[in-house]
């Protein structure tokens, strides 16, 4: 029994110590920074508010909160669209508690460009799912954030993304593998179109499902790339947890 306990402790420590693999690549004339998260070996989650109920707002404040429990922020990015008060626009679940309901109606802006989607993080798995499919049969999610539009859906690009669009922004998003064992967090290092960004997830990251998280306000925290973006306070934050040290 003692040997089993030691083995379980070692397995937990190995998982906690795992760090995402990050890199920068040029694709079709634009530079992208991205990190691949092994869901079986790493902890991916969302944060919104601190213990007082105020939004964390920055990577630094999330890192400081984790330090109080002997942990630190691994990699992170803004984790979905938010209102002026930094409340999530759509579905938001944190630590199994739903703080905002899912929105399935078409609407203005990028969020309402259907199909939009939900990132659902469960035990050792993460999936990007179309919002109406999610609402019809909600899976168990420890953490979830809704955003839009979808970028890649079952290996196909969102049908409304135009290859000749002149709308270009720095954009960030998340993609998942078919089996849910891998999540990819990516940001464009220069302004790109939706179509270009979606093709990055499909053709470079190789994720059959991918979700746009935001643009223009997009930021990345990736110490492996010596990158710790700052700026105006954010709403939801998506990232990984590592042990302190």
Steps between C-alpha positions, in 0.01 A plus 500: 500500500784739586669424168176580316466829685857595408435410136185712490688790655775472240244490219328809638834680529591409144171635374531819702853561376415458131533813291336581170711493186508848344638620169474773237450424130442691179199387299394656172696818568395557863661407829308302762589404857339187635515250783396136498348372826500127579173463688607172660812657649403864560227695678311740273236723657323836506504793742269799528465646851724502806398416856338840545283461190699748289636391162864393505544701181869426444734205471703638788204494739416140407864407557497674839182315602655167399814580700289499816437128444856409397430516127570731208360588161645291218366650177186709451296721271176694517228237515194636321298813430375717784281800572623838621484377860710199386214255549495219237284554192387136482524176696758503774571214740781504756578215740168339409290809577307670218529878528346595165255302278552387144381727218377323186333785310657673202609853571726788406878491512741211484339315792167478316646380170356149521612237542684610810633260758599392850832384637416226750778385734443175684722249679797447271309614193404822322259539210380789285130443427245692295276696741161363393628143507639570847167643619306202363715249688719678758813303590660509843745792506720597791570823316333645189500822302285598202620721217467541128519442225621143468809495280520131410209258529569131451800580282317756284532877517204703624296558180466875556872574528610679183846436351518854356376685810686822581402482870829429672584499869735331742284201593511214751317171525502141617484171312462141614592161360231253400557287810511800733848408621666814365410868515677769297507864615606731217534871427596682182805721547364742240156589363339216299157421362265243650560274200878515542474430872263208445734348242783519754304281741401255225824482303776571754362414844301212351193551720170389338305735728605852593336800662572871469543658841553869417688752292673833544509449881673162460792428729729209581693395808767251395827505699647229270483764225611777739159657451284662768256733323341783698217742431149593610334268754343185352194291576541118497855368492592155365823334606696219659616448858851397608659446841687800640871517440 
